[in-house]
Structure formats: C-alpha cells, structure tokens
C-alpha cells in the first residue's frame, strides 16, 4: 500500500490550498484522511472520511477546511480555505485499511507534504 501526496506549498494567510493523495496497492480501505504536525507539536487529525461517508473535521479547521474522496481514483482531497498562520505544518495523508474483509485494520501514511503560511 502506498500513498502519494501532492499540493503542499506556500500560501498567503487568508488564501486557499488543495492537497491531494492517491492510494495504490491491493487493499480494502476503511477510511482516508489528513493529519498535520507543526514543529514541536503532536500530530493531529485535520479531517477524515470513512468509506461509509461519515466525516470528521478537526475543531480548529471547522468551517474552513473540507474533505472529499474519489473512490474510483482511490483518492482523498483536502480543500483548505481561509488558511491561517497556525495551519502551517507538514500534512500527512492517512488511510485505514485491511487486506481482507475480516482481517485486522492497519494504518498507512504518506511521506508528508509541507504547508507554509505567510502573512
């Protein structure tokens, strides 16, 4: 299982950015989402969406960020609006998956894509 991220970079405060992640390999996905980690801080959930459609959005980004999935492309996308200085960090794509219907669940992580916010 591999996750390939794209879309990070420099954004001005108040601007927008879109992150993309696509999965490859043989798996049964359970959920896909995004986490982020700022220097000196713990990794935190930004947003995730289960295969059922159930969505979780982190409190710090509610009303500004949205998550969407493309099940054909096996992708997950983070739409970041009104980006703030505190949103800077490395964003990691995550997928919860299993290799067969009744097997245990695993976590897969992307390599991380940095987001820098300028004033």
Secondary structure in CASP SS format (residue, H / E / C, confidence):
PFRMAT SS
TARGET T0000
AUTHOR 0000-0000-0000
METHOD secondary structure of the structure
MODEL  1
X C 1.00
X E 1.00
X E 1.00
X E 1.00
X E 1.00
X E 1.00
X C 1.00
X C 1.00
X E 1.00
X E 1.00
X E 1.00
X E 1.00
X C 1.00
X C 1.00
X C 1.00
X C 1.00
X E 1.00
X E 1.00
X E 1.00
X E 1.00
X E 1.00
X E 1.00
X E 1.00
X E 1.00
X C 1.00
X C 1.00
X C 1.00
X E 1.00
X E 1.00
X E 1.00
X E 1.00
X E 1.00
X E 1.00
X E 1.00
X E 1.00
X E 1.00
X E 1.00
X C 1.00
X C 1.00
X C 1.00
X C 1.00
X C 1.00
X C 1.00
X E 1.00
X E 1.00
X E 1.00
X E 1.00
X E 1.00
X E 1.00
X E 1.00
X C 1.00
X C 1.00
X C 1.00
X C 1.00
X E 1.00
X E 1.00
X E 1.00
X C 1.00
X H 1.00
X H 1.00
X H 1.00
X C 1.00
X C 1.00
X C 1.00
X E 1.00
X E 1.00
X E 1.00
X E 1.00
X E 1.00
X E 1.00
X C 1.00
X C 1.00
X C 1.00
X C 1.00
X E 1.00
X E 1.00
X E 1.00
X E 1.00
X E 1.00
X E 1.00
X C 1.00
X C 1.00
X C 1.00
X C 1.00
X H 1.00
X H 1.00
X H 1.00
X C 1.00
X E 1.00
X E 1.00
X E 1.00
X E 1.00
X E 1.00
X E 1.00
X E 1.00
X E 1.00
X E 1.00
X E 1.00
X C 1.00
X C 1.00
X C 1.00
X C 1.00
X C 1.00
X C 1.00
X C 1.00
X E 1.00
X E 1.00
X E 1.00
X E 1.00
X C 1.00
X C 1.00
X C 1.00
X E 1.00
X E 1.00
X E 1.00
X E 1.00
X E 1.00
X E 1.00
X C 1.00
END
